[in-house]
């Protein structure tokens, strides 16, 4: 069993990196080489900007290359609940932004010729308890009548056409959702940006950021300093650099995944006959999908803990048990991959993007980032060009999380709380 991301292990490494020191001037310095940073750098370069991208590790090495490879529309939260909180018009505006995110991924795949197995397979949200089905049905009725007629409820009796498991009580289908090989996608975006002249420096963390005399910003790295007219933070939960303001507003939460050995098509046809992305309604969520080479990928919030090799392996055993609970016929199937990554979770599980003290930022995707990060990278290129009205998250306040000043000491408490909720709700 490899303790490495399946997506990173089965995609070609990025080859368009810049060599030599970080120096000179540029129009925009992008901090972070995940989906937000790579899509922003590409969009900015298309507009004629001189762009330098700084990545502390490798392209896609953090959350963008360690997720489930799902490109889903719809919220993490219950639609009816969020609509009641924000108002239906505001909720629908945000809902359409997630739709636009999936469309943006599809457009970039086509325009840049990125071979990443993109397919509109749809998503099914599975009711983990009978009462969860009723809640999903109320949301689907609202969705269908206001913003997404391409949704549909599936009863427990009809569920075998979607999922070969007795574990669930029906589900809600979102037909616009897609799946892709996210490692190939993020590295393909970076290659496209490099072809358009973006200087991409891997293993080059930002170590200092300060105002430059006469305007702009000085961005320091171990390889030198670049002067940028504008800076975009696409850094997520990065622990590198002077990002204390961001770190007080984001909780880094571990997400963990396993992937089986390649499975016979007949077995996959029984378990996931339509090959949809699947996620359940638990607070400690599980999700699964097939991969382009016919593995079953299974992930979730196995533990509220940081990701490291020991933690990943421990979480992998929890996921293996959950996998066998959902699909008992996989008990004798080999697990080839086990890995984890850190999710940049905000307090309300909604992204944040905007500008503070002349520094632009977009992050906090809270486990639903593939489509939204790609969309926001392209949108932030427009925002930095004077079109702030295009930012769907521009009006959201972002206060610091009380008591959160550094390492998330409270994760075990949150985990225990969600385990209790899953037991009694």
N, C-alpha and C positions, 0 to 999 in steps of 0.2 A: 504494500500500500504506500503510495507516494504522498508525502505531506507537502504537496504543492498544488497550486490552482490548476485544475484541468484545462481551463481556458488559456492560461499562459504557457502550459506545457505543450499544448497542441496547436499553437499559432506561431508563425515565423517571428523571430525577434525584430524589433524596429532597427532599420539600417540607415536611416537618413539623418543621424545625429551630427551636430556640428563638432568640429575639432578645434583645439586651440583655446585661448583664454576667453573669458567673458569681459568684454571691453567695448568702448565706443558709446554710441547713442542709438536710440531706436524710438519709434513712435509709441509702442506698447510693449511692456514686459508682462508676460503671462506667467503666473506662479502656479505650477501644477500641470502634470502631463497626463491627466485622466481624460474622461470624455468631455467635461466642461472646458478644460484648457485646450485640448486638441481641436475641438469644434470651434472654439472662439478664435484660436490662432489661424485656422483655415479661413474662417469668415473674414477676419481682419485683413489677412493677406489678399483675399479676393477684392477687398476694397482699396488695395494699394498701400496698406500700412507696412512699415518695417517692424517686424515682430521678433522678439526674443522670448523663447519659452524655456523656463527653468524647472526641471523635475528632480526632486531629491533622490529618487530611486531610478526606476526605469519606466518607460511609457506603459501606462496601464497596470503598474505594479501594485497599486493599492486597491481601493474599492472598485474601480472601473474594470479591473481584471479578475475580481474575486467574488462576483455576485452570481446570481442564478441564470444570467443570460436571458432574462425575460424583459420584454419591451411592452409593458402593459399600459393600457389606458385605464382611467378610473382612479379613485383615491385609495389610500391605505385605510382611511377612516370610513365609517358607514356614511353613505351619501345623505340619507335622511337626517342624521344627527348633525353633519357638517352644514347642511343646508339650513337647518334650524338655527345654528349658531351664527353663520355668516350672512344669512339671507339667500333666497333662491337665486337671485340675479348674480350675486358675487360667486356663489358656489358653482353656478353654471359656467361663468367665465373661466374659473380655474379648471373645471372639468374639461372644457374645450381646449385649454392649454395642454393638458395631458394627451388629448387626441392629436393636437398639433405636434407634440413631441414624437409620437409614433410616426406620423407623416414625415417629419423632418429626418428621422433616422432612415426611413425608406428612400427619401429623396437623395440623401447623401450617399447611401449605398449604390444607388443607380448612377448618380452623376460622377462619382469618383471610381466606379468599377471595383468596389470592395467585395471580395469573395468571403462572405461571412454567413452564408446559409440563412439569410433573412426570409421569414415566412410568416404570413398572417394566419397563425394557427388558432387564435382566440385564447381567452382565459376562462377558467371556471373557478369560482369561489365556492368552496365546499362547506356546507353546514356541519360543524363538528357535533352539534347537539340538535335535537328536534326543534327547540325554541329558536335556535339560530336561523333555521329555515324561514320562520315567520318574519324575522327581522329583515332577512335578505329580500323576501317577497315584498315587504313594504317599501324598501328602497328601490327595488326594480320597477315597481308601479310608478313611483315618482320619476325615476330616470326615463322610462319609456314615454311618459307624458310631457316631459320638459326638455330633455337634453340628449338622450341616447336611446332612440328606438331600436338600435341594434343590440339590445339586451334581451335575455330570455331566462325564465326560471325552468329548472329541470327537477321534477319530483323524484323522490327516492325510488319509486317504481320504475322510472325511466332512466335512472342513473347508470345502469350497466352499459348503455350506449356511449357513455362518456368516460366512466372510470370503473375498472374491474376490481372494486373493493367494497366490502360490506361495512366499512368504517364510518361512512357519511350518510347524511339524511337529506340529500338533494343539493342543489347548487344554483348559482347565478352565472350565466354566460355573458361575457363581454366579447363580442365578435371582432372588434377592431384591434385587439392585442396581437402581438407578434413575438416570435422567438428568433434568436440569432446567436452566432458564435461571437461572444462579446470580446474575446481576446483578439480575434481577427479584425473586428470592427474598430476598436480603439487604436490598434496599431496601424490599421489602414487609414484612419483619419490623420494620424500623425505623419504618415508617409505622404499623404496628399498635401498637408501643410508644408512639409519640407520641400516638396517639388515646387511649391509656389514661393519659396525663398525664406520661410521661417527658419531662424537659427534655433535648433532644439538641442539643449544641453541636458543629457541624462546625468544622473549621479552628481547633481549640482544644486544643493539646497540653497535657498535664500537665507542668509545669515544676518542681514541688516537691511533696513528700509527707512529712509529718511528723506526729508524735503531737500531738493537741490537748490543751491543759490541761483536766483534768477528764474525759478520755476521748474516744475517737473520733479522727478524722484531719483534718488540714487539707490540702486538695488545691489547689495553686496553679496558675494558668494566666495567660496574658497578658491575659485578660479579667477577672481577679479570682480570689478564693479562696472555696471552698465547704467548709463543715464537714460531714463525713459520719460517721455512726456506724460504717459498714463501707465497705470498698473492695474492688472486684474488679478485678484486672489481667487484661484480655482483650486484651493488647497485642502478642502474638506477638513479632516481631523488631523492634518499633519502636525507633528510635534517639532518640526524644524522651523526655526526662524522666529521673529518677534511678532507672534500672533496671539498674544494674551487676550485681546479684546474678543477675538473669535472663539478662543477656547473656553471662555466663560459662558458662551451661548450655545455650545454644542456638546452633547454627551457622546463620547465614542463607545459604541456598543458592538460587541462581537457578533458576527454572523458566521455560521459554520455550515459546511456542505460536505457531502460524500458523493461519489459517482461509482456505479457498479462497473464490472467488466461489460463488454459488449454483449447484448442479449439477443436471443433468437427473435426474429420478427413475429413469430406466432405468439410468443410470450408478451411482447410489447402490444400486439393487437388485442390481447385480452385485458391488459392493464390500462393502457391509454389508447383506445381505438382511434381517437381523433387527434392524438398527439398534442392536445392543448396544454398550455401552461396551467398549472393547478396550484391553488393556495387554499388554506382552510381559515376558519373564523376564530381560531384560538388566539389569545393574547400572546402566548408563546408559540407563534405561528410555525407551521410546517408548509413547505412548498415543494413541488417536484415537476419535472419535465423530462422529455427525452433529449438526447444530444444528437448532433449530426452523424455520429458513428454508432448510434443505437445503444447507448448506455442510458440508464435511468439516473438522473441527478436528483438528489434529495437534500433539502436544506432546511434551516430554521434557526430560531433563537434557542438552541439547545441549552445554553447556559448564559446568564448575564455575567460575562467575563471578558477579559481582553483576549486577543488572538496571539498565540505564540505556539511553537510546536507541541509542547506538552498539553497546553489548553486545547489545541485543535484535536489532538488525538483523544483526549478525554471526551470532548464534545462529539467526536465521531462515533464513539461507542453509544452515546445517548441517541444519536441520529440513526444508528444501525437498528437499535431496538424499536424506534418509532417507524422506521421503514418496514420492519417485519410485522408491526402491528397493522399497518395499512395494506401491505402486500405480503401475506404469509408465504406465498410461493417463492419468495426471494431469500428464504432463510439459508439456503445452501449456495447462494450466488456470491462470488468474490467481490470485495470492495477494492477498487484499484486506486482511487484518489480520496484524500481527506484533507480539507484545508479550511482556513478561516480568513476573515478580513474584518476591518473595522468600519462600521456604518456611522455616518455623521448625522446623528439624531438630534432634532430640535425638540423643544418642550411640547409643541403642539403637532409635531410630525409633519410640518409643512416647510417647504424650502424658504430660503431668504436670499434676496439679491438686491443690490443697490449700490450706494456710494457713501463713504464716510471719510471726511477729512481729505478728499481728493483721491481716495483709493476705492476702486470698484471691487465688488465681490459677488460671487454666486456659489451657494453651497447649501448644506443642510437638507439633502434630499431624502433622508430618513428611510433608506431601504427601497426607494422607488425611483432610482436615479437614472437608469439607462436612457429612457426617453426624455425625461425632464432636463437632465444635465446636458444632453446634446442640444435640445431646444434652447436652453438658457445660454449655452456658449454662443450660438448664432445670434440670439437676441442681445446679449451683452455687447457684441460687436456694434450693433445699432445704437444701443444706449450710450456707449462711449463716443458715438458719432453725433450725439445730440438728440436722440429720440427716446428719452426716458419714458415716454408714455407707453412704449411697447412692453415694458417690464410688468408682468402680471403680479409680481410680488412686491412692487415698489411701495405700496401703501401699508405694508405690514410692519408694525413695530417689532423690535427684536431686543427685549430686555435681557439682562444677564440672568442666569439660573441661580436662585438663592443658594448660598453655601457651596457653590461650584467654583473652585479656584485653581484646580489642577487635576491630578488623577481622580477618576470618578469613584470615590470611596463608597458611594451609595448604591452601586450596581447590585450587590447581593440583596439589598433590601428591596429594590425594585423587582428583581427576579422572584423573590419570595411572594411579594404582593401579587404579581401576575399569575403565579402558580395557584394561589388561593382563588383568584378570580376565575381561572379556568376550571377549577374544581366545583365552584358553587354558582357560576353563571352560565 
